[in-house]
Amino acid sequence: MVKSHGNSIKDDKLYEDLRDEGYSKEKAARIANAKANPDMHPSEKGGKAPPYEQWTKEDLYDRAKELEIAGRSGMTKDELIAALRE
């Protein structure tokens, strides 16, 4: 039987499942409440950037520089994409 966690948790079953998986109380509560809200779609957030294949080599190089990827100056576009995905 699922324990009630009061009004602060909107989906008690999901909350308990997430806690059993090792999520913190705060993170489990945020996920459970977001999933229970029909106006929110937490699994659809993010992913707004185009895939690396659509980036220019210069943009890939700049991103590799931000991440301090060694050897980036001699890499091809495909090598930069592979390095960024590692």
N, CA, C and O of each residue as an XYZ file, in Angstrom:
344
protein
N       0.843     -1.178      0.000
C       0.000      0.000      0.000
C       0.889      1.243      0.000
O       1.913      1.293      0.682
N       0.482      2.229     -0.768
C       1.252      3.454     -0.892
C       0.908      4.394      0.251
O      -0.256      4.678      0.531
N       1.960      4.861      0.897
C       1.805      5.795      2.016
C       1.488      7.182      1.476
O       2.064      7.609      0.475
N       0.576      7.884      2.132
C       0.260      9.259      1.752
C       1.330     10.186      2.318
O       1.687     10.097      3.492
N       1.830     11.066      1.476
C       2.856     12.011      1.892
C       2.275     13.415      2.059
O       3.015     14.399      2.049
N       0.984     13.508      2.209
C       0.324     14.793      2.417
C       0.083     15.531      1.116
O       0.282     14.989      0.029
N      -0.346     16.773      1.244
C      -0.694     17.575      0.072
C       0.520     18.017     -0.740
O       0.375     18.420     -1.894
N       1.712     17.946     -0.154
C       2.896     18.437     -0.865
C       3.351     17.496     -1.970
O       4.053     17.922     -2.887
N       2.966     16.221     -1.900
C       3.334     15.245     -2.933
C       2.075     14.868     -3.692
O       1.103     14.381     -3.114
N       2.108     15.103     -5.009
C       0.907     14.883     -5.822
C       0.783     13.450     -6.339
O      -0.321     13.011     -6.661
N       1.891     12.713     -6.425
C       1.861     11.326     -6.892
C       2.700     10.495     -5.921
O       3.906     10.333     -6.106
N       2.046      9.975     -4.890
C       2.741      9.250     -3.825
C       3.469      8.008     -4.335
O       4.586      7.726     -3.901
N       2.855      7.272     -5.239
C       3.465      6.038     -5.762
C       4.759      6.357     -6.502
O       5.782      5.719     -6.252
N       4.731      7.322     -7.399
C       5.929      7.701     -8.139
C       6.996      8.218     -7.187
O       8.173      7.892     -7.339
N       6.600      9.016     -6.214
C       7.536      9.537     -5.218
C       8.258      8.393     -4.508
O       9.482      8.416     -4.379
N       7.506      7.398     -4.050
C       8.110      6.261     -3.360
C       9.026      5.470     -4.283
O      10.104      5.044     -3.868
N       8.611      5.272     -5.524
C       9.446      4.544     -6.483
C      10.770      5.274     -6.716
O      11.829      4.649     -6.775
N      10.705      6.584     -6.846
C      11.919      7.368     -7.061
C      12.830      7.328     -5.842
O      14.050      7.237     -5.978
N      12.239      7.398     -4.651
C      13.031      7.306     -3.420
C      13.711      5.946     -3.327
O      14.863      5.853     -2.901
N      12.988      4.868     -3.733
C      13.567      3.523     -3.713
C      14.750      3.409     -4.680
O      15.665      2.616     -4.457
N      14.724      4.210     -5.758
C      15.810      4.212     -6.734
C      16.989      5.059     -6.269
O      18.032      5.075     -6.921
N      16.835      5.760     -5.153
C      17.940      6.525     -4.603
C      17.857      8.024     -4.806
O      18.794      8.739     -4.452
N      16.763      8.522     -5.366
C      16.606      9.967     -5.542
C      16.438     10.636     -4.182
O      15.890     10.043     -3.252
N      16.913     11.871     -4.075
C      16.727     12.624     -2.838
C      15.237     12.932     -2.674
O      14.467     12.840     -3.629
N      14.847     13.294     -1.466
C      13.447     13.641     -1.224
C      13.008     14.806     -2.099
O      11.920     14.798     -2.674
N      13.879     15.811     -2.190
C      13.536     17.004     -2.972
C      13.370     16.676     -4.454
O      12.389     17.084     -5.076
N      14.324     15.941     -5.017
C      14.251     15.623     -6.447
C      13.062     14.709     -6.735
O      12.359     14.908     -7.726
N      12.829     13.720     -5.889
C      11.696     12.817     -6.070
C      10.379     13.592     -6.015
O       9.467     13.321     -6.796
N      10.278     14.546     -5.104
C       9.059     15.351     -4.986
C       8.861     16.209     -6.235
O       7.748     16.314     -6.750
N       9.944     16.821     -6.721
C       9.817     17.670     -7.917
C       9.360     16.850     -9.129
O       8.491     17.284     -9.885
N       9.945     15.677     -9.305
C       9.582     14.837    -10.449
C       8.151     14.336    -10.315
O       7.375     14.401    -11.269
N       7.802     13.837     -9.135
C       6.453     13.307     -8.918
C       5.393     14.377     -9.126
O       4.355     14.114     -9.732
N       5.647     15.576     -8.629
C       4.674     16.653     -8.775
C       4.586     17.140    -10.217
O       3.499     17.479    -10.687
N       5.701     17.180    -10.917
C       5.688     17.612    -12.315
C       4.934     16.605    -13.181
O       4.167     16.991    -14.064
N       5.154     15.325    -12.929
C       4.456     14.289    -13.710
C       2.950     14.303    -13.436
O       2.153     13.990    -14.321
N       2.562     14.667    -12.211
C       1.148     14.674    -11.849
C       0.422     15.892    -12.401
O      -0.808     15.901    -12.460
N       1.165     16.923    -12.807
C       0.566     18.153    -13.327
C       0.354     18.007    -14.835
O       1.330     17.865    -15.571
N      -0.895     18.038    -15.316
C      -1.145     17.842    -16.747
C      -0.574     18.961    -17.628
O      -0.413     18.775    -18.834
N      -0.270     20.110    -17.036
C       0.294     21.214    -17.813
C       1.809     21.129    -17.965
O       2.403     21.864    -18.754
N       2.420     20.241    -17.214
C       3.875     20.101    -17.283
C       4.228     18.798    -17.991
O       3.528     17.793    -17.864
N       5.308     18.836    -18.724
C       5.780     17.652    -19.441
C       7.283     17.524    -19.195
O       8.077     17.837    -20.082
N       7.690     17.069    -18.004
C       9.105     17.067    -17.655
C       9.977     16.244    -18.585
O      11.152     16.565    -18.761
N       9.444     15.205    -19.179
C      10.264     14.382    -20.074
C      10.467     15.058    -21.422
O      11.299     14.603    -22.207
N       9.737     16.128    -21.716
C       9.867     16.815    -22.990
C      10.733     18.061    -22.895
O      10.957     18.730    -23.903
N      11.222     18.384    -21.710
C      12.041     19.579    -21.566
C      13.440     19.306    -22.104
O      13.887     18.160    -22.155
N      14.118     20.367    -22.502
C      15.478     20.235    -23.000
C      15.500     19.784    -24.448
O      14.455     19.672    -25.088
N      16.691     19.525    -24.961
C      16.824     19.021    -26.318
C      16.468     20.036    -27.386
O      16.046     19.661    -28.479
N      16.632     21.324    -27.085
C      16.251     22.357    -28.042
C      17.348     22.641    -29.069
O      17.068     23.185    -30.137
N      18.579     22.282    -28.756
C      19.686     22.531    -29.678
C      19.646     21.513    -30.816
O      19.272     20.359    -30.604
N      20.028     21.934    -32.016
C      20.066     20.978    -33.123
C      21.180     19.959    -32.905
O      22.108     20.225    -32.142
N      21.110     18.812    -33.550
C      22.169     17.817    -33.404
C      23.501     18.377    -33.909
O      23.532     19.265    -34.762
N      24.586     17.847    -33.374
C      25.916     18.338    -33.746
C      26.152     18.317    -35.257
O      26.873     19.168    -35.779
N      25.562     17.367    -35.955
C      25.757     17.286    -37.407
C      25.299     18.553    -38.123
O      25.768     18.843    -39.224
N      24.402     19.299    -37.522
C      23.905     20.534    -38.129
C      24.727     21.758    -37.715
O      24.509     22.848    -38.245
N      25.652     21.601    -36.794
C      26.498     22.701    -36.359
C      27.609     22.913    -37.380
O      27.983     21.988    -38.101
N      28.129     24.125    -37.438
C      29.292     24.380    -38.278
C      30.530     23.861    -37.543
O      30.512     23.672    -36.326
N      31.603     23.634    -38.303
C      32.848     23.174    -37.682
C      33.340     24.208    -36.668
O      33.854     23.849    -35.608
N      33.182     25.476    -36.994
C      33.607     26.547    -36.085
C      32.841     26.485    -34.759
O      33.427     26.641    -33.688
N      31.527     26.257    -34.842
C      30.730     26.152    -33.621
C      31.134     24.925    -32.800
O      31.204     24.983    -31.572
N      31.399     23.816    -33.493
C      31.852     22.610    -32.800
C      33.192     22.857    -32.108
O      33.406     22.440    -30.970
N      34.085     23.541    -32.816
C      35.392     23.858    -32.253
C      35.242     24.733    -31.004
O      35.903     24.496    -29.993
N      34.370     25.745    -31.079
C      34.154     26.631    -29.936
C      33.618     25.862    -28.729
O      34.019     26.116    -27.594
N      32.713     24.926    -28.982
C      32.161     24.116    -27.888
C      33.251     23.214    -27.306
O      33.340     23.050    -26.089
N      34.074     22.633    -28.174
C      35.175     21.788    -27.715
C      36.165     22.609    -26.886
O      36.732     22.114    -25.912
N      36.362     23.853    -27.278
C      37.249     24.742    -26.531
C      36.670     25.017    -25.142
O      37.400     25.006    -24.152
N      35.362     25.264    -25.068
C      34.702     25.491    -23.776
C      34.904     24.295    -22.847
O      35.089     24.454    -21.640
N      34.864     23.095    -23.431
C      34.996     21.871    -22.638
C      36.446     21.428    -22.484
O      36.730     20.390    -21.886
N      37.363     22.231    -23.032
C      38.792     21.968    -22.939
C      39.172     20.598    -23.479
O      39.931     19.865    -22.844
N      38.647     20.249    -24.650
C      38.966     18.981    -25.301
C      40.339     19.112    -25.960
O      40.559     19.980    -26.804
N      41.247     18.240    -25.559
C      42.615     18.286    -26.071
C      42.644     17.851    -27.539
O      41.898     16.962    -27.948
N      43.519     18.492    -28.326
C      43.712     18.130    -29.720
C      42.651     18.640    -30.661
O      42.613     18.239    -31.824
N      41.798     19.505    -30.193
C      40.663     19.970    -31.003
C      41.086     20.721    -32.259
O      40.377     20.685    -33.265
N      42.222     21.396    -32.216
C      42.617     22.222    -33.364
C      42.920     21.394    -34.602
O      42.785     21.890    -35.720
N      43.328     20.141    -34.425
C      43.636     19.301    -35.576
C      42.515     18.354    -35.963
O      42.699     17.508    -36.838
N      41.358     18.477    -35.329
C      40.252     17.542    -35.581
C      39.383     17.965    -36.754
O      39.203     19.152    -37.028
N      38.851     16.959    -37.437
C      37.859     17.203    -38.482
C      36.514     17.427    -37.806
O      36.387     17.271    -36.592
N      35.528     17.786    -38.586
C      34.188     17.996    -38.037
C      33.680     16.706    -37.390
O      33.138     16.746    -36.286
N      33.847     15.566    -38.061
C      33.386     14.292    -37.505
C      34.128     13.933    -36.219
O      33.532     13.388    -35.290
N      35.423     14.235    -36.162
C      36.197     13.963    -34.953
C      35.753     14.861    -33.796
O      35.697     14.418    -32.649
N      35.438     16.122    -34.101
C      34.928     17.024    -33.074
C      33.602     16.519    -32.515
O      33.373     16.547    -31.306
N      32.737     16.060    -33.408
C      31.432     15.533    -32.968
C      31.648     14.334    -32.052
O      31.023     14.235    -30.996
N      32.532     13.424    -32.454
C      32.802     12.241    -31.634
C      33.368     12.630    -30.276
O      32.975     12.063    -29.257
N      34.281     13.585    -30.253
C      34.887     14.023    -28.993
C      33.864     14.692    -28.088
O      33.898     14.509    -26.871
N      32.964     15.458    -28.665
C      31.928     16.127    -27.866
C      30.941     15.132    -27.277
O      30.364     15.382    -26.220
N      30.747     14.031    -27.937
C      29.785     13.025    -27.460
C      30.384     12.066    -26.440
O      29.655     11.276    -25.840
N      31.681     12.116    -26.235
C      32.315     11.216    -25.262
C      32.005     11.615    -23.851
O      32.461     10.964    -22.911
